[in-house]
Amino acid sequence: MGLAHATGVKSSIINGANSFLVIIIASLIFHQEKLTGPKILGCIIGFAGVVLVNLGGAGLDMSFHWNGEFFILISTVSAACSSAFIKKFSTKANPVLLSGWQFMMGGTVLIIMGKLMGGKFQFEGIAPMFLLLYMACISAVAYTLWSLLLKYNPPSRIAVFGFMNPVFGVMLSALLLKEKGQAFSLTGLTSLILVCIGIYIVNRENPLKEASTDKISV
């Protein structure tokens, strides 16, 4: 709903703030890890890469619509909270089972809402059916792997890889849609380097040292 009333550029930038929110929520609200300088620095550098790769896109302005950018922001905050909840509940429950239940419950709600609002499936040929199945597998497999990674790693180490989404989007647009101008430009390559540096900074901290520090503080 938000994407229908917001540009892809601003949506990508707002969604890029997810890694910031995951670290803040996991550290300050759920106390699942410590909020350290390297984590903040890595997120700032990675987010700079996200902004940079979108600077040349159309639709980058300061407008803010309640049914557009605001909905994207709500979605981003919800996604950040879900990472913290998965980390919390996966200690006692199977993350694969958690993913299955949340998809089934969420899908049921969406189906009921869509039906009440007059929505229906209309397939013109077999290709849209395969596309729907492919998109379902993307969500199910990716989110399940994300849940498994959160079970065994601090949220910040996983969330920071989200900065790669817009960069991969530009790269894949160049390969599949022949939009090579932005992807292979100096701006595109610089953004990729910034994102990689941010990921490295966040993940270079010693998890064993951090865990031992947490035990001492407790």
C-alpha positions in Angstrom: 0.0 0.0 0.0 2.8 2.4 0.8 4.7 1.6 -2.4 1.6 2.5 -4.4 1.9 6.1 -3.1 5.6 6.5 -2.8 8.5 6.5 -5.2 10.8 3.5 -5.3 13.8 5.7 -4.4 12.4 7.0 -1.2 11.0 3.7 -0.3 14.4 2.1 -0.7 16.1 4.7 1.5 13.4 4.4 4.2 13.7 0.6 4.1 17.4 0.9 4.3 17.0 2.3 7.9 15.9 -1.1 9.0 19.4 -2.1 10.1 19.6 1.0 12.3 16.2 0.2 13.9 17.1 -3.5 14.4 20.2 -2.6 16.4 18.5 0.1 18.4 15.5 -2.1 19.3 17.6 -5.2 20.0 20.0 -3.2 22.2 17.9 -0.6 24.0 14.5 -2.3 24.3 15.1 -6.1 24.3 18.7 -5.9 25.7 19.8 -8.7 23.4 23.2 -7.1 22.7 25.3 -4.1 23.4 25.1 -0.9 21.4 28.7 -0.2 20.5 30.5 2.4 18.5 31.5 0.0 15.7 27.9 -1.1 15.2 26.7 2.5 14.9 29.6 3.4 12.6 29.1 0.4 10.4 25.4 1.2 10.0 26.1 4.8 9.2 28.6 3.9 6.4 26.3 1.2 5.1 23.3 3.5 5.1 25.4 6.1 3.2 25.9 3.5 0.5 22.1 3.0 0.3 21.5 6.8 0.0 24.3 7.2 -2.6 23.0 4.5 -4.9 19.6 6.2 -4.9 20.7 9.8 -5.4 20.4 9.7 -9.1 16.8 8.3 -9.1 13.7 10.2 -9.9 11.3 11.0 -7.1 13.8 11.9 -4.4 12.3 14.9 -2.7 11.2 16.0 0.8 7.5 15.2 0.4 6.0 12.8 3.0 2.5 11.3 2.5 0.6 9.4 5.3 -0.5 6.6 2.9 2.9 6.5 1.2 6.2 7.1 3.0 4.5 6.8 6.4 3.2 3.3 5.6 6.7 2.4 4.4 8.1 3.6 7.7 5.6 1.6 9.7 6.6 -1.5 7.6 10.2 -0.9 8.3 9.7 -0.5 12.1 7.5 -3.6 12.1 10.3 -5.6 10.3 12.9 -4.4 12.8 10.6 -5.4 15.7 10.0 -8.8 14.1 13.8 -9.5 14.1 14.0 -8.9 17.8 10.9 -11.0 18.5 12.4 -13.9 16.4 15.6 -13.7 18.3 13.7 -13.8 21.6 11.3 -16.7 20.8 13.6 -18.8 18.7 15.6 -19.7 21.8 12.7 -22.0 22.9 10.9 -22.6 19.6 11.9 -23.9 16.2 12.5 -20.9 13.9 11.3 -22.8 10.9 8.0 -23.6 12.7 7.8 -19.9 13.8 8.1 -18.8 10.2 5.5 -21.3 9.0 2.9 -20.2 11.6 3.5 -16.5 11.0 3.0 -17.0 7.2 -0.1 -19.0 7.7 -1.7 -16.6 10.1 -0.6 -13.5 8.2 -1.7 -15.0 4.9 -5.1 -15.9 6.3 -5.7 -12.3 7.5 -4.7 -11.0 4.0 -6.9 -13.4 2.2 -9.9 -12.5 4.3 -9.2 -8.8 3.9 -8.7 -9.1 0.2 -11.9 -11.1 -0.2 -14.0 -8.6 1.8 -12.6 -5.8 -0.4 -13.6 -7.5 -3.6 -10.3 -9.0 -4.6 -9.9 -12.2 -6.6 -7.4 -14.3 -8.5 -7.3 -13.9 -12.3 -4.6 -15.9 -14.1 -4.1 -15.3 -17.8 -2.1 -18.4 -18.7 0.2 -20.5 -16.6 3.1 -18.0 -16.4 1.4 -15.9 -13.6 0.9 -19.0 -11.5 4.6 -19.9 -11.6 5.4 -16.2 -10.8 3.1 -16.4 -7.8 4.7 -19.7 -6.6 8.2 -18.2 -7.1 7.3 -15.1 -5.1 5.9 -17.3 -2.3 9.1 -19.3 -2.2 11.1 -16.1 -2.0 9.3 -15.0 1.1 9.1 -18.4 2.7 12.7 -19.5 2.1 14.3 -16.2 2.7 12.4 -15.4 5.9 13.1 -18.9 7.2 16.8 -18.6 6.6 16.7 -15.2 8.2 15.0 -16.7 11.3 17.6 -19.5 11.5 20.5 -16.9 11.3 18.9 -14.8 14.1 18.7 -17.8 16.3 22.5 -18.3 16.4 23.7 -14.7 15.8 23.2 -11.2 17.3 20.6 -9.2 15.3 23.1 -6.6 14.3 25.3 -9.1 12.5 22.4 -10.2 10.4 20.5 -7.0 9.9 23.4 -5.1 8.5 23.3 -7.3 5.4 20.0 -5.7 4.6 22.0 -2.7 3.2 22.8 -5.0 0.2 19.2 -5.1 -0.9 19.1 -1.8 -2.8 22.6 -2.3 -4.2 21.6 -5.8 -5.5 18.5 -4.2 -6.9 20.5 -1.7 -9.0 22.9 -4.4 -10.1 20.2 -6.8 -11.1 18.4 -4.0 -13.0 21.6 -3.6 -15.0 21.9 -7.3 -15.8 18.2 -8.1 -16.4 16.7 -4.8 -17.5 19.8 -3.5 -19.3 19.9 -0.4 -17.0 23.7 -0.2 -16.9 24.1 3.6 -16.5 23.7 3.7 -12.7 24.9 0.3 -11.7 28.4 0.4 -13.3 29.0 4.1 -12.7 31.3 5.5 -10.1 28.4 6.1 -7.8 27.1 2.6 -8.0 30.5 1.0 -7.3 31.2 3.5 -4.5 27.9 2.6 -2.8 28.7 -1.1 -3.1 32.1 -0.5 -1.4 30.5 1.6 1.4 28.0 -1.1 2.1 30.7 -3.8 2.2 32.8 -1.7 4.6 29.8 -1.2 6.8 29.1 -4.9 6.9 32.7 -5.6 7.7 32.8 -3.1 10.6 29.7 -4.5 12.2 30.8 -8.1 11.9 34.5 -7.7 12.9 33.7 -7.6 16.6 34.5 -10.7 18.5 31.2 -12.4 19.4 32.9 -14.5 22.1 34.3 -11.4 23.7 31.0 -9.7 23.5 29.2 -12.7 25.1 31.7 -12.9 27.9 31.3 -9.1 28.6 27.6 -9.6 28.8 28.0 -12.4 31.3 30.3 -10.2 33.5 27.9 -7.3 33.4 25.0 -9.6 34.4 
